[in-house]
Amino acid sequence: MKKLLLATLLGCAVVGSAQTLPKIALKPVLAKLTDERPVWMSEAPDGSGRLFVVYQSGKILVAKKGSDGADAKEFFNIEDRQPNMENECGLLSLAFHPGFATNQLFYVYYNQKNPANQNSKPLNFPLRSVISEFRVSAADADKADIKSERIVLEVQQPFGNHKGGQVSFGPDGYLYLGLGDGGAADDPFNSGQNVATLLAKILRLDVNTRTEEAFGNRKQHLEYGIPRDNPFVKEPNMGDRGARKEIYALGLRNPWRFSWDAKTGAMWCGDVGQNLWEEVDLIVKGGNYGWNVRESAHHFKPGPDGAKYIEPVMEYPHQPKLQAQALFPDHEIGISVTGGYVYRGKQFPTLDGIYIYADYGNGTFFGFRYDEAAQKVTAHGRLLKQPDNICSFAQDADGELYALMQSGKIMQITAE
């Protein structure tokens, strides 16, 4: 997410000509939940019909799907750890273990300040991102056991923005983690193309195993395993100095929400741009999406001759004068993409197969259809314009989609 610095964009959007998609409408759900900045929502994969709403401040509320939220309970709370010390920090997502119904394990991503005079060496970064495993209380299914925390991974962070912040289990049962480039602007540490850092990457971890790696006369114990087909798994062990075997894809500036198509398994990601371009990518194992040599499909910094980068499936600019240079010149402008989902629910068959995404800043919902065999977008356009900032999307166990607004509203996406 970005702060709203370009308010003038709200009044100068150009309507795209490729308006072949159905329009959507928003239906309020869980209306009694009014806290600001809900940034994630998941349905527990145990058949209980419970929705878990994650708030950036550090808490998670649980409410029954279909209710107004008046009976919501506090499931999890780490507000006293102050994870939201910067605009883009906080408690940012939740992932239930695929075996949650029996093992009661879940995973969260949050941010922390490093203790004074104990910052990470050798760069002394002031912050860190924490990915932790917790267990549900044995005494209360609607309460987390905070004392059960097992830290799976900590990633040192140089600045307070570009945290990515999503953890989700993929169809393969592995835990995926999206991390931004560490923040500030222009990727000052050149993390995007550096495979010795976990920043600006999507990672893939096996939380069901542990790993001990030897390099030289040193050993490193990891609280997770490395999937055997990760792209860099055969690279020599060099600790933090060599290619990180956790990496699944690279060259992402700030991946703000990724998802899998429930029908095809395709992995989609919204990657927030710098000053000019926003993009949606089709993520593949080992894919390099170009940051910081490119911003979306356009030059940003010099890179090696002949290097190959994967083109975005969709992009749009921040300024009307750039529309002619875009892959889709009729796409409206915006300032910060929020990645979404391919609709595969049953309530609204006209939406089937549409990837629904949005612009956080101008409140516009967009969509496109993508032909995977032909590898091209076959239709795209605006689905809805509304005034709220769109923090995130959610998908329930039935494939129905929701939008989470910065104001605190939670809205089901319906066909108009």
C-alpha positions in Angstrom: 0.0 0.0 0.0 1.0 3.6 -0.5 0.0 6.8 1.2 -2.4 8.8 -0.9 -0.1 11.3 -2.5 -1.8 11.8 -5.8 -5.3 12.9 -5.0 -5.7 14.4 -8.5 -5.8 11.0 -10.0 -9.3 10.5 -8.7 -10.7 13.0 -11.1 -8.8 12.2 -14.3 -9.3 8.5 -14.9 -10.0 7.5 -18.5 -12.6 4.8 -19.0 -11.1 1.8 -20.9 -12.8 0.7 -24.1 -12.6 -3.0 -23.4 -15.8 -3.1 -21.4 -16.8 -6.7 -22.1 -17.0 -7.8 -18.5 -20.0 -7.8 -16.2 -20.2 -5.1 -13.6 -20.0 -5.9 -9.9 -21.7 -4.6 -6.8 -20.7 -4.7 -3.1 -22.8 -6.2 -0.3 -21.9 -5.4 3.3 -21.1 -8.4 5.5 -20.0 -8.5 9.2 -21.3 -5.0 9.4 -20.8 -4.8 13.2 -17.0 -5.0 12.8 -15.9 -1.4 12.4 -12.2 -1.3 13.3 -10.0 0.3 10.6 -7.5 -1.5 8.4 -8.7 -5.0 8.1 -5.9 -6.4 5.9 -6.7 -10.1 5.6 -9.6 -12.5 6.0 -9.6 -16.3 5.9 -12.2 -19.0 6.5 -11.0 -21.8 8.8 -10.6 -25.0 6.7 -12.4 -27.2 9.3 -16.0 -26.9 8.2 -16.9 -24.6 11.1 -17.9 -21.7 8.9 -15.8 -19.2 10.9 -14.2 -16.1 9.3 -11.0 -14.8 10.8 -10.4 -11.1 10.2 -6.8 -9.8 10.5 -6.3 -6.2 11.6 -3.0 -4.3 10.9 -2.9 -3.2 14.5 -2.1 -6.7 15.7 -5.4 -8.6 16.4 -7.6 -11.2 14.7 -11.3 -11.4 15.3 -13.4 -14.5 14.6 -17.0 -14.4 13.5 -19.5 -16.7 12.0 -19.9 -16.5 8.2 -23.3 -15.1 7.4 -23.6 -13.2 10.7 -23.4 -9.4 11.2 -20.3 -9.8 13.3 -22.0 -8.7 16.6 -20.9 -11.9 18.3 -17.3 -11.7 17.1 -14.6 -12.9 19.5 -11.0 -11.9 19.8 -9.0 -14.9 18.6 -5.5 -13.4 18.6 -3.9 -10.2 19.9 -0.2 -9.0 19.8 -1.0 -5.3 19.8 1.3 -4.9 22.8 4.2 -5.9 20.6 3.3 -2.8 18.4 3.8 -4.5 15.0 2.2 -1.5 13.2 5.0 1.0 13.9 5.0 2.2 10.3 2.3 2.8 7.7 3.0 -0.5 5.9 4.1 -2.6 8.9 1.8 -4.5 11.2 0.1 -7.9 11.5 -0.5 -8.5 7.8 -1.8 -12.0 7.2 -2.9 -15.4 8.5 -2.5 -18.9 7.0 -4.2 -22.0 8.3 -2.2 -25.2 8.0 -3.7 -27.6 5.5 -4.2 -30.0 8.4 -5.7 -27.4 10.7 -8.8 -29.5 11.3 -6.6 -32.0 13.3 -3.4 -30.2 14.2 -4.9 -26.7 15.0 -1.8 -24.9 13.6 -1.8 -21.5 11.9 0.8 -19.0 10.8 1.0 -15.2 10.9 3.2 -12.5 9.4 4.0 -9.5 11.6 6.7 -6.8 11.9 8.9 -5.8 14.9 11.5 -3.2 15.8 14.9 -4.7 16.6 16.0 -4.0 20.2 18.2 -0.9 20.7 21.9 -1.6 20.2 21.1 -5.1 19.1 20.2 -4.6 15.5 21.1 -7.2 12.9 24.7 -7.5 11.8 26.5 -6.5 9.7 24.0 -3.9 8.3 22.2 -3.0 11.5 18.7 -3.0 10.0 16.2 -1.5 12.5 13.2 -3.8 11.8 12.4 -7.4 11.1 9.6 -9.4 9.7 8.5 -12.4 11.7 6.7 -15.5 10.4 5.5 -17.6 13.3 3.5 -20.7 13.9 0.8 -20.8 16.6 -1.6 -23.3 17.9 -5.3 -22.9 18.9 -6.0 -23.1 22.6 -7.0 -26.6 23.7 -9.6 -25.1 25.9 -11.3 -22.7 23.4 -11.5 -23.2 19.6 -12.0 -19.4 19.2 -8.9 -18.5 21.1 -5.2 -18.8 20.0 -2.6 -20.0 22.5 -0.2 -17.0 22.3 2.4 -18.9 24.3 2.6 -21.6 21.7 4.5 -19.4 19.3 7.3 -21.0 17.3 9.2 -18.5 15.1 9.7 -20.1 11.7 11.6 -17.3 10.0 12.8 -13.7 10.7 13.8 -11.4 7.9 15.7 -8.2 8.6 14.2 -5.1 7.1 16.1 -1.8 6.4 13.1 0.5 6.2 9.4 0.7 7.2 7.7 0.2 3.9 7.4 -2.5 1.2 6.8 -5.3 3.5 4.8 -7.6 1.2 3.3 -9.4 4.1 1.3 -12.4 2.9 1.7 -16.0 4.0 -0.5 -18.6 2.3 -0.4 -22.3 1.7 -0.3 -23.3 -1.9 -2.0 -26.2 -3.6 1.2 -28.2 -3.1 0.9 -27.8 0.7 4.0 -25.6 1.1 3.9 -22.2 2.8 4.5 -19.2 0.4 5.7 -15.9 1.7 5.7 -12.6 -0.2 8.4 -10.0 0.7 8.9 -6.5 -0.7 12.4 -5.0 -1.4 12.8 -3.6 2.0 11.5 -0.1 1.4 12.6 3.5 0.9 12.5 4.1 -2.9 14.4 2.8 -5.9 15.5 -0.4 -4.2 18.6 1.2 -2.6 20.1 -2.2 -1.7 19.3 -3.7 -5.2 17.5 -6.5 -3.6 15.3 -7.3 -6.6 18.0 -9.1 -8.6 20.1 -10.3 -5.7 19.5 -13.9 -4.9 21.5 -13.7 -1.7 18.7 -11.8 0.0 15.1 -12.9 0.7 13.8 -9.4 0.1 11.9 -8.7 -3.2 11.0 -12.4 -3.5 8.3 -14.9 -3.1 9.5 -17.7 -0.9 8.4 -21.3 -0.6 8.9 -23.2 2.7 8.1 -26.7 4.1 6.8 -26.0 7.6 6.5 -29.7 8.3 10.2 -30.4 8.4 13.4 -28.8 9.7 16.8 -28.3 7.9 20.4 -28.2 9.0 22.8 -26.8 6.4 26.5 -27.1 6.6 28.9 -24.6 4.9 32.5 -24.6 5.6 33.0 -25.4 9.3 29.7 -23.8 10.2 26.1 -25.2 10.5 22.8 -23.4 10.2 19.6 -24.7 11.7 16.4 -23.7 10.0 12.9 -24.0 11.5 11.6 -25.2 8.2 12.5 -27.4 5.3 13.4 -26.4 1.7 11.2 -28.0 -1.0 13.5 -30.2 -3.1 12.4 -28.5 -6.4 12.9 -24.9 -5.3 14.8 -23.1 -8.1 18.1 -22.6 -6.2 18.1 -25.8 -4.1 21.2 -27.2 -5.9 23.3 -24.1 -5.4 26.3 -24.5 -3.0 25.7 -23.7 0.7 27.1 -20.3 1.6 24.7 -19.2 4.3 23.4 -15.7 3.9 26.1 -15.0 1.2 24.9 -17.4 -1.4 21.8 -18.0 -3.4 18.9 -18.5 -0.9 17.2 -21.8 -1.4 13.9 -20.5 0.0 13.4 -18.4 -3.1 10.5 -19.4 -5.5 10.4 -16.2 -7.6 12.3 -13.0 -7.7 12.3 -9.4 -9.0 9.2 -8.2 -7.2 9.1 -4.7 -5.7 6.2 -5.1 -3.2 3.9 -8.1 -3.8 0.7 -7.0 -2.3 -1.5 -10.0 -2.3 -1.2 -13.2 -4.3 -3.6 -16.1 -4.9 -4.1 -19.3 -6.8 -6.9 -19.9 -9.3 -8.9 -22.7 -7.6 -9.7 -24.3 -11.0 -6.3 -24.1 -12.9 -3.8 -23.7 -10.0 -2.3 -20.6 -11.7 -0.7 -18.2 -9.2 -1.5 -14.5 -9.6 0.2 -11.5 -7.8 -0.3 -7.8 -7.7 3.1 -6.1 -7.5 3.0 -2.4 -6.3 5.1 -0.1 -8.5 7.4 2.8 -7.9 6.3 6.1 -9.4 4.9 5.2 -12.8 3.5 1.7 -13.2 1.4 -1.0 -11.5 1.4 -4.6 -12.5 -0.3 -8.0 -12.2 1.9 -11.1 -12.7 1.4 -14.7 -13.4 3.9 -16.3 -11.0 5.9 -19.3 -12.0 8.7 -21.2 -10.3 12.0 -19.6 -10.9 10.4 -16.6 -12.6 12.2 -13.2 -12.6 9.8 -10.3 -12.8 12.4 -7.6 -13.5 12.5 -5.3 -10.5 14.7 -3.2 -10.2 15.9 -3.3 -13.8 12.3 -2.8 -14.8 9.2 -1.3 -13.3 6.5 -3.4 -14.8 7.4 -3.8 -18.5 9.4 -0.5 -18.6 13.1 0.4 -18.0 14.0 1.5 -14.5 17.7 0.8 -13.9 20.5 -0.6 -16.1 20.8 -4.4 -16.1 22.9 -7.0 -17.8 22.7 -7.3 -21.5 20.5 -10.2 -22.6 18.8 -10.8 -19.3 15.3 -12.2 -19.6 12.4 -11.1 -17.5 8.8 -12.2 -17.4 6.4 -9.7 -18.7 3.4 -8.7 -16.6 0.0 -10.0 -17.7 -1.6 -6.6 -16.9 -0.2 -3.2 -16.2 -1.5 0.3 -15.8 0.2 3.7 -15.3 0.0 6.5 -12.7 -0.4 9.2 -15.2 -2.7 9.7 -18.2 0.2 10.7 -20.4 1.7 7.2 -20.1 -1.4 5.3 -21.2 -0.2 5.2 -24.8 2.9 3.3 -23.7 1.1 0.7 -21.6 0.5 -2.9 -22.7 -3.2 -2.0 -22.5 -3.6 1.7 -23.4 -7.3 1.7 -22.5 -6.7 0.6 -18.9 -7.5 3.4 -16.4 -4.8 4.9 -14.3 -4.2 4.4 -10.5 -1.4 4.5 -7.9 -1.2 1.2 -6.0 -2.4 -2.2 -7.1 -4.2 -4.6 -4.7 -3.9 -8.2 -6.0 -7.1 -10.3 -5.9 -8.5 -13.6 -6.9 -10.0 -15.4 -9.9 -13.7 -15.8 -9.1 -14.7 -19.5 -8.9 -17.8 -19.3 -6.7 -21.2 -20.5 -7.6 -23.4 -17.6 -6.6 -22.5 -15.4 -9.6 -21.7 -17.5 -12.7 -21.2 -14.4 -14.9 -18.1 -13.7 -12.9 -16.6 -17.1 -13.4 -13.0 -17.0 -14.6 -12.5 -13.3 -14.1 -9.4 -12.2 -12.1 -10.7 -9.4 -9.9 -8.2 -6.8 -8.6 -8.2 -3.2 -7.6 -6.4 0.0 -7.1 -6.0 0.9 -3.4 -5.7 4.6 -4.0 -8.6 5.4 -6.3 -11.0 2.7 -5.2 -11.5 1.2 -8.6 -12.2 -2.5 -9.1 -10.8 -4.0 -12.3 -11.0 -7.4 -13.9 -9.7 -9.5 -16.8 -10.1 -12.9 -18.4 -6.9 -14.7 -19.2 -6.6 -17.6 -21.7 -3.8 -19.7 -20.3 -3.4 -21.8 -23.4 -3.0 -18.8 -25.6 -1.2 -16.9 -22.9 -3.1 -13.7 -23.4 -5.8 -11.5 -21.9 -9.1 -11.8 -23.8 -11.1 -9.2 -22.0 -10.5 -6.5 -19.4 -12.1 -3.4 -17.9 -13.5 -1.5 -15.0 -15.9 -3.4 -12.8 -16.8 -0.8 -10.3 -15.7 2.7 -9.1 -16.3 3.5 -5.4 -14.8 5.9 -2.8 -13.1 3.5 -0.2 -9.4 2.5 -0.2 -9.2 -1.2 -0.9 -6.7 -2.9 1.4 -7.1 -6.5 0.4 -9.3 -9.2 -1.0 -10.5 -12.5 0.6 -11.9 -15.8 -0.6 -14.1 -18.1 1.5 -14.3 -21.9 1.3 -17.1 -21.6 -1.3 -15.0 -19.5 -3.6 -17.0 -16.3 -2.9 -14.9 -13.1 -2.9 -14.8 -10.2 -0.5 -13.1 -6.8 -0.4 -11.6 -5.3 2.8 -11.7 -1.6 3.0 -9.3 0.6 5.0 -12.4 2.2 6.7 -13.2 -1.1 8.3 -16.0 -2.2 5.9 -16.0 -5.8 4.7 -17.9 -6.2 1.4 -18.9 -9.3 -0.5 -18.4 -9.0 -4.2 -21.6 -9.7 -6.2 -22.6 -9.5 -9.8 -24.7 -6.4 -10.6 
